[in-house]
Amino acid sequence: MPEARGARRPRAAAPRPEVDASRLAAYEVLKAVRVDGAYANLVLPAVIRHYRLDARDAAFATELASGTLRLRGTYDSVIAACADRPLRKIEEKVLDALRLGAHQLLSMRVPDHAAISTSVTLVRTKGSSGAGNFANAVLRRVSEHDLETWIARVAPPKPPSRYAAVAFSHPVWIVDELRKAVGEAELHAVLAADNVPPKVTLVARPGRATVAELPGTPTPYSPYGVVLEGGDPGSVPAVSEGRAGVQDEGSQLVAALMAAAPLEGADRRWLDLCAGPGGKSALLAGLAAERGAGLVALERQHHRSRLVARNLEGSDGVVGVVTGDGTAAPLRPGSFDRVLVDAPCTGLGALRRRPEARWRRKPDDLFTLVLLQRQLVSAAISATRPGGLVLYATCSPVRAETGDVVTSVLRLHDDVRLEDARALLPDVPDCDGPLPGTVQLWPHRHGTDAMFMALLRRV
């Protein structure tokens, strides 16, 4: 039937503007962290490949996603001050987009109009036009002040832990644990260091690669590392060939200290009791091969033991990779000369690398982890021969996981004594641990993850 003259035709909906790929990639990372429990540093490479980002856009997406996760606590306080409703009543996907917008406005060199318009477009793409109007209003208020001014406005001056939690974007319980570990004078320094993106550090695996063939600046304390100035580490030939890897200098020092500790008698059998994903195992295997020793790598989870095996491909000094529970492993008692226990922990020493961990970990996690850590060290002592060594290491400065575990183990085992690990790192300043002879590294002092080390000898 012909249309009546003068009848009004329905108006076509205006096409929604598209979100640029780099911001969409950052949003997908935040979603994966929130919905799937993913780690940003592990999911980022896949997302970057999916959106086919070039180097510049990939760097933008990385900073946007990681920076937003680091400063989420601060941004949430700012957003709460700018919104007309509590955060709990803001749809989670909208809140993710608001956090991304806040990071661009307050911590990146993005013009205000671009940060606001792209974030509003993101909200409208993922949600509704109404949510877009809400986001526009909130972000315009966010843009009225810089980050320093906002912190002064929203961070409560008292109590000190609450101020630090908002100003440095850490849960209050983590602030309190770090205060116990580092002291009041350095508390803000270590909190601030957790919010600085770490540079990529490479490790040359002995017998397979040399520091001289790796691009970058030699690390100040580890003889095996270099700090990569930029670029994709996977493009370095030694890394792509498995002769070198990406590894924090603190982790390199764990392996170096274990190998350097003086030992009388046989030095042929080494054990990495909690080997996954295999970075330390690969360095230990090279060090073991240099002196004719062999390494057994043990990992409880099958998919992680496969990662260990992949990291050890082509390495000399490897006896085998075993999938098993380190607390009850099928190991003959007293059969190893050196044992490394790089124990599962809260990971609060690596918050600059895994920023989402600060929001995922809970105080109750400490109880379960400390019990496991004690069990693993006891199992390591049982597997070590008289005169042999156990190196206990955690990527955490929390006292419950460091000095308290060692003290508990010494009380339980009268055939074990604490050795002076600190003396084995003479070139590393200010790294005294909570117990005499133990080692505690710090990101704000040493530029490393906050690794703890205690050396135990079975007597």
C-alpha positions in Angstrom: 0.0 0.0 0.0 1.6 3.3 -0.9 2.6 5.6 1.9 0.2 8.5 2.6 1.4 11.9 1.5 2.9 13.8 4.3 3.3 10.8 6.6 6.4 11.0 8.8 9.0 8.3 8.2 10.6 6.7 11.2 14.0 8.3 12.0 16.9 6.0 11.6 18.9 5.6 14.8 22.2 7.5 14.7 25.1 5.0 14.5 27.1 4.7 17.8 30.6 5.9 17.5 33.2 3.2 17.7 35.6 2.8 20.6 39.2 2.9 19.6 40.9 -0.5 19.8 43.5 0.4 22.5 40.9 1.6 25.0 38.6 -1.3 24.2 41.6 -3.7 24.9 42.2 -2.0 28.2 38.5 -2.4 29.1 38.6 -6.1 28.2 41.6 -6.6 30.5 39.7 -5.1 33.4 36.7 -7.2 32.6 38.9 -10.4 32.5 40.4 -9.5 35.9 37.0 -8.8 37.4 34.9 -11.6 35.8 37.4 -14.4 35.2 39.9 -13.8 38.0 42.7 -13.3 35.4 46.0 -11.6 36.0 46.5 -8.5 33.9 50.1 -9.3 32.9 49.1 -12.7 31.6 46.0 -11.7 29.7 47.4 -8.5 28.2 49.5 -10.1 25.5 46.5 -12.1 24.2 44.3 -9.1 24.2 46.9 -7.0 22.4 47.2 -9.7 19.7 43.4 -10.0 19.4 43.0 -6.3 18.7 46.2 -6.2 16.5 47.6 -3.2 18.3 50.9 -1.7 17.0 53.7 -1.0 19.5 52.4 2.5 20.3 48.8 1.4 20.9 49.9 -1.6 22.8 51.9 0.6 25.2 48.9 2.8 25.7 46.6 -0.1 26.4 49.1 -1.6 28.8 49.5 1.6 30.8 45.8 2.3 30.8 44.8 -1.2 32.1 47.7 -1.7 34.5 47.7 1.9 35.8 43.9 1.8 36.4 44.3 -1.5 38.4 47.1 0.0 40.5 45.2 3.1 41.4 41.8 1.7 41.6 41.4 2.4 45.3 42.2 6.1 44.8 40.0 6.4 41.7 37.1 4.8 43.5 37.2 7.4 46.2 37.3 10.2 43.6 34.4 8.7 41.6 32.4 8.3 44.8 32.9 12.0 45.5 31.7 12.8 42.0 28.7 10.5 41.6 25.1 10.9 42.8 24.9 7.3 44.1 27.1 4.9 46.1 29.7 2.8 44.1 27.8 -0.4 44.9 24.9 0.9 42.9 27.0 1.6 39.8 26.9 -1.2 37.3 30.3 -2.9 37.3 31.0 -2.5 33.6 30.2 1.2 33.9 32.5 1.5 36.9 35.3 -0.1 35.0 34.9 2.5 32.2 34.8 5.3 34.8 38.1 4.0 36.3 39.7 4.0 32.9 38.5 7.5 32.3 39.7 8.7 35.7 43.2 7.3 35.0 43.4 9.1 31.7 42.2 12.4 33.3 44.4 12.2 36.4 47.5 10.2 35.5 48.0 10.2 31.8 48.8 12.9 29.2 45.4 12.6 27.6 43.4 15.8 26.9 40.3 16.1 29.1 37.9 16.2 26.2 39.4 13.0 24.7 39.4 11.1 28.0 35.8 12.0 28.7 34.4 11.5 25.2 36.1 8.1 24.6 35.0 6.9 28.1 31.4 7.9 27.5 31.5 6.2 24.1 32.8 3.1 25.8 30.0 3.2 28.4 27.3 3.7 25.7 28.9 0.8 23.6 28.8 -1.6 26.6 25.7 -0.2 28.3 23.0 2.4 27.5 22.7 6.0 26.6 21.5 6.8 30.1 24.6 5.3 31.5 26.6 7.4 29.1 25.0 10.6 30.4 25.8 9.5 33.9 29.4 8.8 33.0 29.7 12.1 31.2 28.6 14.0 34.3 30.9 12.1 36.7 34.0 12.4 34.5 33.4 16.1 34.0 33.5 16.5 37.8 36.6 14.4 38.0 38.3 16.6 35.5 37.8 19.7 37.7 40.9 18.9 39.9 44.3 17.1 39.4 45.2 13.9 41.3 47.1 15.7 44.1 44.1 17.9 44.8 41.7 15.1 44.8 43.8 13.1 47.2 43.8 16.1 49.6 40.0 16.2 49.3 39.0 12.6 49.6 41.8 10.9 51.7 40.8 11.2 55.4 43.7 12.6 57.4 43.1 10.1 60.3 43.6 7.3 60.9 47.0 7.2 59.1 46.2 3.7 57.6 43.0 5.0 56.0 44.8 8.0 54.6 47.6 5.8 53.1 45.0 3.4 51.7 43.3 6.1 49.7 46.4 8.2 48.8 48.4 5.1 47.7 45.6 2.8 46.6 46.2 -0.2 48.9 43.7 -2.0 51.2 44.0 -0.9 54.8 45.1 -4.4 56.0 48.0 -4.4 53.5 49.0 -0.9 54.6 49.1 -2.2 58.2 51.2 -5.3 57.2 53.7 -3.3 55.3 54.0 -0.8 58.2 54.9 -3.8 60.5 57.5 -4.9 58.0 59.2 -1.7 56.8 58.4 0.8 59.6 56.5 4.1 59.6 59.4 6.1 58.1 59.5 4.2 54.8 55.8 3.1 54.6 54.8 5.8 52.0 57.9 5.1 50.0 57.2 1.4 49.6 53.5 2.1 48.9 54.4 4.5 46.2 56.9 2.1 44.7 54.1 -0.5 44.3 52.4 2.0 41.9 55.4 2.5 39.6 55.4 0.1 36.6 58.5 -2.0 36.7 60.9 -2.3 33.8 61.4 -5.6 32.1 64.4 -7.5 33.5 66.1 -10.3 31.5 68.2 -13.2 32.8 70.9 -15.0 30.9 70.8 -18.7 31.7 74.3 -19.9 32.5 75.9 -22.1 29.9 73.2 -21.1 27.3 73.5 -17.3 27.1 75.7 -14.5 28.4 74.8 -11.0 29.7 76.9 -9.5 27.0 74.5 -10.7 24.2 71.4 -9.3 25.9 70.3 -5.7 25.1 69.9 -3.4 28.1 71.8 -2.2 31.2 73.4 -4.8 33.5 71.4 -5.2 36.8 73.2 -3.7 39.8 73.2 -6.9 42.0 72.6 -10.0 39.9 75.5 -11.0 37.6 73.0 -12.7 35.3 70.6 -9.9 34.5 70.0 -6.8 32.3 67.2 -4.2 32.5 65.6 -3.9 29.1 65.2 -0.3 28.1 62.1 -1.0 25.9 60.6 -3.1 23.2 59.2 -6.6 23.2 61.5 -9.1 25.2 60.2 -11.9 22.9 62.0 -10.2 20.0 65.4 -10.8 21.7 66.9 -13.9 20.1 68.2 -15.4 23.3 64.7 -15.1 24.9 62.8 -16.5 21.9 65.2 -19.4 21.8 64.8 -20.1 25.5 68.4 -19.4 26.4 67.4 -16.4 28.4 64.1 -15.3 30.1 62.2 -12.6 31.8 62.9 -12.6 35.5 63.0 -10.0 38.2 66.4 -9.3 39.7 65.1 -10.3 43.2 64.2 -13.8 41.9 67.6 -14.1 40.2 69.3 -13.3 43.6 67.3 -16.2 45.2 68.8 -18.7 42.8 72.2 -17.1 43.0 72.2 -17.2 46.8 71.2 -20.8 46.9 74.0 -21.7 44.6 76.6 -19.6 46.5 75.9 -20.9 50.0 78.9 -22.8 51.3 78.4 -26.5 51.5 80.7 -29.3 52.8 80.6 -32.7 51.3 78.6 -33.8 48.3 77.0 -31.2 46.1 75.3 -33.3 43.4 71.6 -33.2 44.0 69.5 -30.1 44.0 65.7 -29.7 44.4 63.3 -26.9 43.5 60.3 -27.9 45.7 57.8 -25.4 44.3 59.1 -25.0 40.8 56.2 -23.5 38.8 56.3 -21.7 36.4 60.1 -22.5 36.2 62.0 -19.3 35.9 64.1 -20.0 39.0 64.5 -23.6 38.0 66.0 -22.6 34.6 68.6 -20.4 36.3 69.3 -23.1 39.0 69.7 -25.8 36.3 72.4 -23.7 34.6 74.2 -23.1 37.9 73.9 -26.8 38.9 75.4 -27.9 35.5 78.4 -25.6 36.0 79.5 -27.7 39.0 78.3 -31.1 37.8 75.1 -31.2 39.9 71.6 -32.1 38.8 68.3 -30.4 39.5 64.9 -32.0 40.2 62.0 -29.6 39.7 58.8 -30.5 41.6 55.4 -28.7 41.0 52.0 -29.7 42.4 49.8 -28.5 39.5 50.1 -30.4 36.3 49.6 -27.4 34.0 52.4 -25.5 35.9 54.7 -28.5 35.8 54.3 -28.4 32.0 55.4 -24.7 32.1 58.4 -25.8 34.2 59.3 -28.5 31.6 59.0 -25.9 28.8 61.3 -23.5 30.7 63.9 -26.3 31.2 64.0 -27.5 27.6 67.6 -27.5 26.3 69.0 -27.0 29.8 71.9 -29.1 31.1 71.8 -30.1 34.7 68.2 -31.2 34.7 67.4 -34.6 36.3 63.7 -34.3 35.8 60.4 -32.5 36.3 58.0 -34.2 38.7 54.3 -33.4 39.3 53.6 -33.8 43.0 52.6 -32.3 46.3 55.7 -30.7 47.9 54.4 -31.4 51.4 54.2 -35.1 50.7 56.4 -35.6 47.7 57.7 -39.1 46.7 61.2 -38.1 47.7 63.7 -40.3 49.6 64.5 -38.6 53.0 67.9 -37.0 53.2 68.6 -37.4 49.5 69.3 -33.8 48.4 72.2 -31.5 49.1 70.4 -28.2 48.3 66.7 -27.5 48.4 64.9 -24.3 47.4 61.4 -23.6 48.8 60.1 -20.7 46.9 56.8 -21.0 48.7 53.3 -20.0 47.6 52.5 -16.7 49.4 50.3 -13.6 49.2 52.6 -12.1 46.6 52.4 -8.7 48.3 56.1 -8.2 47.3 55.2 -8.0 43.6 52.2 -5.7 43.6 53.8 -3.5 41.0 53.8 -6.5 38.6 50.4 -7.9 39.6 48.4 -4.9 40.7 45.1 -6.7 40.9 46.5 -8.9 43.7 46.1 -6.1 46.2 42.3 -6.2 45.6 42.1 -10.0 45.4 44.0 -11.0 48.5 42.2 -11.1 51.9 43.7 -11.1 55.4 42.3 -14.7 55.9 44.6 -15.9 53.1 47.5 -15.5 55.5 46.4 -18.2 57.8 46.1 -20.9 55.1 49.3 -19.8 53.4 51.4 -19.8 56.5 50.3 -23.3 57.4 51.3 -24.4 53.9 54.7 -22.6 54.1 55.6 -24.3 57.4 54.6 -27.7 55.9 56.8 -27.1 52.8 59.8 -26.1 54.8 59.5 -29.1 57.0 59.2 -31.3 54.0 62.3 -29.7 52.5 64.3 -30.3 55.7 63.3 -34.0 55.6 64.5 -34.2 52.0 67.8 -32.6 52.8 70.9 -34.6 54.0 72.7 -33.7 57.2 74.9 -30.8 56.4 72.7 -29.8 53.5 70.9 -26.5 52.9 67.4 -25.3 52.6 66.7 -21.8 51.2 63.2 -20.5 52.1 62.0 -17.7 49.9 58.8 -15.8 49.5 57.8 -12.9 47.3 56.3 -11.2 50.4 57.6 -8.9 53.1 54.7 -9.7 55.5 56.2 -10.8 58.9 53.8 -13.8 59.2 55.2 -15.2 56.0 58.8 -14.4 56.6 60.4 -14.2 60.0 57.5 -15.9 61.8 57.6 -18.9 59.6 61.4 -19.3 60.1 61.0 -18.9 63.9 58.3 -21.6 63.9 60.4 -24.0 61.9 63.4 -23.6 64.1 61.3 -24.4 67.2 59.9 -27.5 65.5 63.3 -28.8 64.2 66.1 -29.0 66.7 68.4 -30.3 63.9 68.2 -27.1 61.9 70.1 -23.8 62.4 69.8 -20.5 60.7 72.7 -19.5 58.5 73.9 -16.0 57.5 72.3 -15.5 54.1 72.9 -11.7 54.4 76.7 -12.2 54.2 76.3 -13.9 50.8 75.0 -10.6 49.3 77.7 -8.2 50.4 77.0 -5.8 47.5 73.3 -5.4 48.3 72.8 -2.5 50.8 70.1 -2.2 53.4 68.7 -5.7 52.9 68.6 -7.0 56.5 65.6 -9.2 57.1 63.4 -9.5 60.2 65.7 -12.1 61.7 69.6 -11.8 61.9 71.1 -13.2 58.8 67.9 -13.2 56.7 67.5 -11.0 53.6 64.6 -8.7 52.7 64.7 -6.9 49.4 62.4 -3.9 48.7 61.2 -2.2 45.5 61.9 1.3 46.9 65.4 0.5 48.0 66.6 -2.0 45.5 64.3 -1.8 42.5 63.3 -5.4 42.9 60.3 -7.3 44.1 60.2 -7.6 47.9 61.8 -11.0 48.1 62.6 -12.6 51.5 65.3 -15.2 51.9 66.3 -17.4 54.9 69.1 -20.0 54.7 68.7 -23.1 56.9 71.3 -25.9 57.4 70.4 -29.3 58.6 72.9 -30.3 61.3 
